[in-house]
Amino acid sequence: MSRAKYIAGNWKMHLTKRRASTLARDMVAAAENSNPAVKVAVFPTYVHLDHVRRNIRNSNIILGAQNCYGKKEGAFTGEISPYMLRDMGVKVVMIGHSERRHIFGETDAMIFEKVKIALRAKLDVMLCVGETIDERKAGETFKVLARQLKVLKVVKPAQTSRITVAYEPVWAIGTGETATPQIAQEAHAECRRFVGEILGDEAAQQMQILYGGSMKGSNADELLSQPDVDGGLVGGASLSKDDFSPIINAASALS
């Protein structure tokens, strides 16, 4: 099955308000000349969401948030509700990023609650999964992916089109290391198989699964050419138009 390519930029904890606004305008310019079949999203930090929204509002770029809390509202100082995100114009929320799991200790149970409430708030969800270097060396990659993807059991049939999976080999994030296209394809194919077991084969074949391990212009074409790699969740390379544009162009050429 042919699936549209999806390129997402995770800006993490970077940029000032002015730089975020400038980068948003740069992303609009970068996407203007791309194949319209390619989905492009940006995930700024919370405090820049409104500024970025204003700068991309006349484009097809999707506004995403990097995280949310697993409740609608309440006495949860410092947290952000998915309903607040939707009110800010956010369309998709990233849940389960490896940095949330491994730096901030988010558990599968916490991620389950976040996915559930985000879908209830009418947000799309980008669920991040992936193994550490120790888990890979121990031969536990597929076991880890299966466990992390079990949170999709909360997804109702009518909601499957609002889910995207991002495979992040944790050992390839911010290290300069990149999984070979063969490693990426193997993991993506296994993710798709697990999704099929949970949500059914039709949903699995339609679901976009992105590669989230140091994609850049120099390797985007080879990674995106793999049959089960439907796009990229891009970190460092998304902070510059010059670095991000070649990835969008690679996706456009393959769409």
Secondary structure, DSSP 4 states (H G I P E B T S, - for coil): -----EEEEE--S---HHHHHHHHHHHHHHHHTS-TTSEEEEE--GGGHHHHHHHHTTSSPEEEES---SSSSSS-TT---HHHHHHTT--EEEES-HHHHHTS---HHHHHHHHHHHHHTT-EEEEEE---HHHHHTT-HHHHHHHHHGGGGG--GGGGGGEEEEE--GGGSSSS----HHHHHHHHHHHHHHHHHHH-HHHHHH--EEE-S---HHHHHHHHTSTT--EEEESGGGG-HHHHHHHHHHHHHT-
